[in-house]
Amino acid sequence: MSTDRSEKSFSFKVFRSFAASILIVSAVFTVLLVSYQRKALEKDLQKEGRMLADILAYNSRTWVFAENKEMLKDVVQGVMGQKNVVAVAIYNADKKLLLVERKDGRPAGAALKPVSALSGLTYGGSNLPEVIESGDTVEFLSPVILETFANAEETLYLDNVKPQSVKSVTGYVRVILGKDVLRQEMKNIFYKNALIAIVFLLTGSIVIYIAVKRVMRPLTSLAESVRSLGKGETVEKVPVESEDEIGRLAMDFNTMSENLKKREEEKQALEEQLRHAQKMEAIGTLARGIAHDFNNILATLRGSIYLMEKKLADHEAVRQYTGQVHNSISKAQNLIRGLLTFGRTQTINASPVDLNKLVRKMQPTLSSIAGEGVKVRVEFGKEPVMVMTDGIQMEQVLMNLCANARDAMPDGGGLSVSVQQIISDSAGAFSPHSPGPGKYALISVADTGQGIDEKTRERIFEPYYTTKDIGKGTGLGLSIVYGIIKQHKGLIDLETKTGEGTVFRIYLPLLEKNDADMENSTTKDTSDEV
């Protein structure tokens, strides 16, 4: 399976193409080189044969004319010493064989194959010596020319008389060269060139393999990352090893991978936010239904208790019990109001409020709630932070948050409350639960307490959910805060870590300046009256 996969890979195809190209080039180069060297060797062989035939014809001219075989042997021995010479034959003018010497293992006197070209070989031909090729040999035929001079005696006495030369054919020489040496040299040349071609092929293949591996390595890594990304697996950054197209492709992939990762994180955050909103909405719907039903029951009980108190006006001993029932009904109605606030069915009296003034007015109250062991620090915005809100409910929000912060710091610590304006460019700009684009008033309440674990954080805003001891809390404080903020079309989020404190952030839509100017004089500066 892995072999089939490697054979289908792009790097293998590239390497195979380059290797095939090198093989073809090497083969063609070897064939051409061998062919060229073969022609050169054949040319050298013919050149050697012509030269030997001319030398033999020149050196044997006197002894051929005299038909002196003993002297011809001495002349022939010099030619027979050449490595390519197989046989040498000398003929007289009548084509009669005078002498033959051989190297082919046959007797020296053995007859040579007749050569018909001797009959037409004369001095003055254009292709002397004559060349005749057969399967295993190359023969070179050349006439033996004897030159005589007429008027030789007069020339001795008279300087102005030129001797007249007379040339005549007195015999023929026949030099036979074998092709065995040529074949052996061709084999050596072929093996040598084949070896060079193999070395070139192997060297080129190794170089191409290394180059392809080096070039394809980032592409292979990129392909693996793309495959992992397609499977939804975690993808690490692809190393950028160059600044060419492959490097730019790796950078683009890394950018795409980071963007997809961010989008996946945003998607998960939005899904988590949606699940939380749906859960809180379902709990709110349930709380509203229960609160209304219990409110109706309590109204009946309150009416009945009122009638009982009138009937028992003269029975003080009995009336103390009806008073206790009346107090319990009042507490129950307070709990119902908390549930209605969480369910966002309580009516609000919204008006433009400067949160700076609201927090400044509440500063002594917040310090009192925090207690002596907690150091309170308040920070205000540099300019008015105007929102449309119910001031009383917003005060309740801050008191509930500060009370929670105090309970998270039993041994003391620090509490910070700040107000500021922010501009959110996009969803998720500040935290996974931050608001969408727009201008917002941000109220931050931070403590240095014990922090909140992840399991508790998921249920922190649910009504009647509390981590306090029995009898130390109703579990409605943060649920009331959640309901008030949602009713104001705002958003509340927290950042916490066990042992490192908690920060609650409240985002409220910021009023534009024109809307803030609509604040009437009766609600404009209520905080200054305290």
ZAMARGU-4260 file (C-alpha; in steps of 0.2 Angstrom, whole numbers, plus 5000, padded with zeros to 4 digits):
<rodrens>
0) 5000/5000/5000 | 5014/5012/5005 | 5023/5007/4989 | 5008/5011/4978 | 5007/5028/4987
5) 5025/5032/4985 | 5024/5028/4966 | 5009/5040/4964 | 5018/5054/4973 | 5023/5070/4964
10) 5041/5069/4970 | 5042/5051/4963 | 5035/5056/4946 | 5047/5071/4945 | 5062/5060/4950
15) 5057/5047/4937 | 5055/5060/4923 | 5072/5067/4927 | 5080/5050/4928 | 5072/5044/4912
20) 5079/5060/4904 | 5096/5057/4910 | 5096/5039/4904 | 5090/5045/4887 | 5103/5058/4886
25) 5117/5046/4892 | 5112/5033/4880 | 5111/5045/4865 | 5128/5053/4870 | 5136/5036/4872
30) 5130/5030/4855 | 5135/5046/4846 | 5152/5046/4855 | 5155/5028/4851 | 5150/5031/4833
35) 5161/5046/4831 | 5176/5037/4839 | 5173/5022/4827 | 5174/5033/4812 | 5190/5041/4819
40) 5197/5024/4822 | 5192/5018/4804 | 5199/5034/4797 | 5216/5031/4806 | 5216/5013/4800
45) 5215/5018/4782 | 5227/5032/4784 | 5239/5020/4792 | 5236/5007/4778 | 5239/5020/4764
50) 5255/5026/4772 | 5262/5008/4775 | 5257/5004/4756 | 5266/5020/4750 | 5281/5017/4761
55) 5283/4999/4756 | 5280/5003/4737 | 5294/5016/4738 | 5307/5006/4748 | 5305/4991/4737
60) 5305/4999/4720 | 5323/4993/4716 | 5321/4976/4723 | 5305/4973/4714 | 5313/4978/4698
65) 5327/4966/4701 | 5315/4953/4708 | 5327/4951/4723 | 5317/4941/4736 | 5330/4941/4749
70) 5331/4960/4749 | 5312/4962/4748 | 5311/4952/4765 | 5321/4965/4774 | 5309/4978/4767
75) 5294/4968/4771 | 5299/4965/4789 | 5298/4983/4794 | 5280/4984/4788 | 5275/4967/4796
80) 5281/4974/4813 | 5266/4986/4814 | 5252/4979/4825 | 5237/4980/4813 | 5246/4972/4798
85) 5240/4954/4794 | 5249/4950/4778 | 5260/4959/4765 | 5262/4953/4747 | 5273/4960/4733
90) 5270/4957/4714 | 5280/4960/4699 | 5274/4970/4684 | 5266/4954/4677 | 5256/4952/4693
95) 5266/4937/4698 | 5268/4935/4717 | 5286/4938/4722 | 5284/4937/4741 | 5271/4935/4754
100) 5272/4937/4773 | 5258/4933/4785 | 5252/4934/4803 | 5236/4924/4802 | 5244/4908/4807
105) 5244/4901/4789 | 5260/4896/4780 | 5270/4911/4772 | 5269/4902/4755 | 5250/4900/4756
110) 5241/4908/4742 | 5232/4924/4745 | 5215/4928/4738 | 5217/4935/4720 | 5213/4953/4719
115) 5205/4958/4703 | 5209/4977/4706 | 5227/4973/4702 | 5223/4972/4683 | 5217/4990/4683
120) 5230/4998/4695 | 5241/5010/4686 | 5251/5025/4690 | 5242/5041/4689 | 5226/5035/4697
125) 5216/5047/4708 | 5213/5035/4723 | 5230/5027/4725 | 5233/5017/4735 | 5217/5007/4731
130) 5207/5002/4746 | 5197/4986/4747 | 5187/4982/4762 | 5181/4964/4767 | 5172/4957/4782
135) 5188/4955/4793 | 5202/4965/4784 | 5206/4980/4774 | 5218/4979/4759 | 5228/4993/4752
140) 5235/4991/4734 | 5249/5002/4727 | 5259/5001/4711 | 5278/5001/4713 | 5285/5015/4702
145) 5302/5016/4695 | 5308/5032/4689 | 5323/5034/4677 | 5331/5049/4670 | 5336/5052/4651
150) 5351/5064/4647 | 5358/5060/4663 | 5376/5061/4656 | 5373/5078/4648 | 5366/5085/4664
155) 5383/5082/4672 | 5392/5093/4660 | 5378/5106/4656 | 5370/5114/4670 | 5356/5121/4659
160) 5350/5104/4653 | 5336/5097/4664 | 5336/5078/4665 | 5320/5070/4658 | 5312/5057/4670
165) 5303/5042/4665 | 5291/5033/4677 | 5285/5015/4674 | 5276/5002/4685 | 5288/4988/4689
170) 5277/4979/4702 | 5263/4980/4715 | 5262/4979/4734 | 5248/4973/4744 | 5246/4977/4763
175) 5232/4969/4772 | 5227/4976/4789 | 5215/4966/4801 | 5200/4973/4810 | 5203/4963/4826
180) 5213/4977/4834 | 5200/4989/4828 | 5186/4978/4836 | 5195/4977/4852 | 5198/4995/4853
185) 5180/4998/4849 | 5175/4986/4864 | 5187/4996/4875 | 5179/5012/4870 | 5162/5006/4872
190) 5165/4999/4889 | 5174/5015/4894 | 5160/5026/4888 | 5146/5015/4895 | 5155/5016/4912
195) 5156/5035/4910 | 5137/5035/4906 | 5133/5024/4921 | 5143/5035/4932 | 5135/5050/4925
200) 5118/5042/4926 | 5120/5037/4945 | 5128/5054/4949 | 5114/5063/4940 | 5101/5052/4948
205) 5108/5055/4966 | 5109/5074/4963 | 5091/5074/4955 | 5085/5064/4970 | 5093/5076/4983
210) 5086/5091/4973 | 5069/5084/4972 | 5068/5079/4990 | 5074/5096/4995 | 5062/5104/4984
215) 5047/5092/4988 | 5050/5092/5007 | 5041/5108/5010 | 5027/5102/4998 | 5026/5085/5006
220) 5025/5094/5023 | 5012/5106/5016 | 5002/5091/5009 | 5002/5082/5025 | 4996/5098/5034
225) 4982/5100/5022 | 4977/5082/5024 | 4977/5084/5043 | 4967/5100/5041 | 4954/5091/5030
230) 4952/5078/5044 | 4949/5091/5057 | 4966/5087/5066 | 4977/5100/5075 | 4989/5107/5062
235) 5005/5115/5067 | 5013/5129/5056 | 5022/5123/5041 | 5040/5129/5041 | 5044/5142/5028
240) 5061/5136/5021 | 5063/5148/5006 | 5056/5164/4999 | 5050/5157/4982 | 5033/5151/4977
245) 5034/5136/4988 | 5039/5147/5003 | 5024/5159/4999 | 5012/5145/4997 | 5018/5139/5015
250) 5015/5156/5022 | 4998/5157/5014 | 4993/5140/5021 | 4999/5145/5038 | 4989/5161/5037
255) 4974/5151/5031 | 4976/5138/5045 | 4977/5152/5058 | 4961/5160/5051 | 4952/5144/5051
260) 4958/5140/5069 | 4952/5158/5075 | 4935/5155/5066 | 4933/5138/5074 | 4937/5146/5091
265) 4924/5159/5088 | 4912/5146/5082 | 4914/5136/5098 | 4913/5152/5108 | 4897/5157/5099
270) 4890/5140/5101 | 4894/5140/5120 | 4886/5157/5121 | 4871/5151/5112 | 4869/5136/5124
275) 4871/5146/5139 | 4858/5159/5133 | 4846/5145/5129 | 4849/5137/5146 | 4846/5153/5155
280) 4831/5157/5144 | 4824/5140/5149 | 4827/5143/5167 | 4820/5161/5166 | 4804/5154/5158
285) 4802/5141/5171 | 4806/5154/5185 | 4793/5167/5178 | 4780/5153/5178 | 4783/5147/5195
290) 4785/5165/5202 | 4768/5170/5194 | 4759/5155/5201 | 4767/5157/5218 | 4763/5175/5218
295) 4744/5171/5215 | 4745/5158/5230 | 4753/5171/5241 | 4740/5184/5236 | 4726/5172/5242
300) 4736/5169/5258 | 4739/5187/5262 | 4720/5191/5259 | 4716/5176/5271 | 4728/5182/5284
305) 4721/5199/5283 | 4703/5193/5286 | 4709/5182/5300 | 4718/5196/5309 | 4701/5206/5308
310) 4691/5192/5315 | 4704/5189/5329 | 4707/5207/5334 | 4704/5203/5352 | 4714/5187/5353
315) 4732/5193/5354 | 4739/5176/5358 | 4733/5170/5341 | 4737/5186/5331 | 4756/5183/5335
320) 4755/5167/5324 | 4746/5177/5310 | 4760/5190/5311 | 4773/5176/5308 | 4764/5170/5293
325) 4763/5188/5286 | 4782/5190/5288 | 4785/5173/5279 | 4773/5179/5265 | 4783/5195/5263
330) 4800/5185/5262 | 4792/5174/5249 | 4786/5189/5239 | 4804/5196/5239 | 4810/5180/5233
335) 4797/5180/5219 | 4803/5198/5214 | 4820/5191/5212 | 4814/5177/5201 | 4804/5189/5191
340) 4819/5200/5189 | 4829/5185/5183 | 4815/5181/5171 | 4816/5200/5165 | 4798/5203/5168
345) 4800/5217/5181 | 4796/5234/5174 | 4811/5246/5174 | 4810/5265/5175 | 4824/5269/5163
350) 4832/5286/5161 | 4849/5293/5155 | 4861/5291/5169 | 4879/5295/5171 | 4888/5280/5178
355) 4902/5290/5185 | 4890/5300/5196 | 4881/5284/5200 | 4897/5275/5206 | 4903/5290/5215
360) 4887/5292/5225 | 4888/5273/5229 | 4906/5273/5234 | 4903/5275/5253 | 4890/5261/5252
365) 4902/5249/5242 | 4915/5252/5255 | 4903/5248/5269 | 4898/5232/5260 | 4916/5227/5257
370) 4920/5228/5275 | 4936/5233/5285 | 4947/5220/5278 | 4944/5224/5260 | 4953/5239/5252
375) 4941/5247/5239 | 4947/5257/5224 | 4936/5266/5212 | 4941/5273/5195 | 4930/5284/5184
380) 4930/5288/5166 | 4937/5305/5160 | 4921/5310/5152 | 4903/5307/5156 | 4897/5288/5153
385) 4879/5290/5149 | 4867/5275/5148 | 4849/5272/5148 | 4846/5263/5164 | 4835/5261/5180
390) 4847/5269/5193 | 4839/5259/5207 | 4842/5242/5199 | 4859/5247/5193 | 4863/5251/5212
395) 4857/5234/5216 | 4868/5226/5203 | 4884/5234/5210 | 4879/5230/5228 | 4876/5212/5224
400) 4893/5211/5214 | 4902/5219/5229 | 4894/5207/5241 | 4899/5192/5231 | 4917/5199/5230
405) 4917/5202/5249 | 4912/5184/5252 | 4926/5178/5240 | 4939/5187/5251 | 4936/5180/5269
410) 4953/5185/5274 | 4953/5202/5266 | 4960/5208/5249 | 4956/5221/5236 | 4941/5227/5227
415) 4941/5237/5211 | 4926/5246/5203 | 4929/5255/5187 | 4919/5264/5174 | 4924/5268/5156
420) 4919/5270/5138 | 4925/5257/5125 | 4923/5254/5107 | 4921/5236/5101 | 4926/5234/5083
425) 4919/5216/5081 | 4912/5202/5091 | 4925/5193/5102 | 4936/5208/5102 | 4938/5208/5121
430) 4932/5191/5126 | 4922/5176/5119 | 4907/5184/5127 | 4910/5202/5123 | 4897/5212/5113
435) 4896/5216/5095 | 4902/5231/5086 | 4897/5248/5094 | 4901/5260/5108 | 4898/5253/5126
440) 4899/5258/5144 | 4910/5246/5153 | 4908/5243/5172 | 4922/5231/5179 | 4921/5224/5197
445) 4937/5215/5201 | 4942/5206/5217 | 4958/5197/5223 | 4948/5182/5230 | 4948/5164/5228
450) 4942/5164/5210 | 4929/5152/5203 | 4932/5135/5195 | 4925/5130/5178 | 4911/5119/5184
455) 4904/5133/5195 | 4907/5146/5182 | 4895/5137/5170 | 4881/5139/5183 | 4885/5155/5191
460) 4870/5165/5185 | 4857/5151/5188 | 4844/5155/5202 | 4846/5147/5219 | 4863/5140/5214
465) 4876/5145/5227 | 4893/5139/5234 | 4890/5147/5251 | 4886/5137/5266 | 4867/5133/5270
470) 4859/5149/5278 | 4872/5161/5271 | 4864/5165/5254 | 4848/5163/5244 | 4857/5160/5227
475) 4848/5174/5219 | 4861/5188/5219 | 4870/5185/5203 | 4854/5178/5194 | 4846/5195/5199
480) 4861/5204/5192 | 4860/5194/5176 | 4841/5197/5174 | 4844/5216/5176 | 4858/5217/5164
485) 4849/5207/5151 | 4833/5218/5153 | 4844/5233/5149 | 4850/5225/5133 | 4867/5223/5140
490) 4879/5209/5143 | 4888/5202/5158 | 4904/5192/5158 | 4917/5186/5170 | 4935/5182/5169
495) 4942/5171/5183 | 4955/5158/5188 | 4955/5148/5204 | 4966/5157/5217 | 4969/5172/5206
500) 4952/5182/5209 | 4938/5186/5198 | 4933/5201/5186 | 4915/5204/5182 | 4912/5215/5166
505) 4896/5223/5162 | 4893/5230/5145 | 4879/5243/5142 | 4874/5252/5126 | 4882/5269/5127
510) 4870/5284/5124 | 4875/5296/5111 | 4877/5314/5115 | 4861/5320/5108 | 4852/5306/5118
515) 4860/5311/5134 | 4855/5329/5132 | 4837/5324/5133 | 4840/5320/5152 | 4828/5332/5161
520) 4833/5342/5176 | 4824/5331/5189 | 4834/5315/5184 | 4850/5324/5179 | 4859/5325/5195
525) 4850/5315/5208 | 4866/5308/5214 | 4872/5325/5220 | 4858/5327/5232 | 4866/5314/5243
</rodrens>
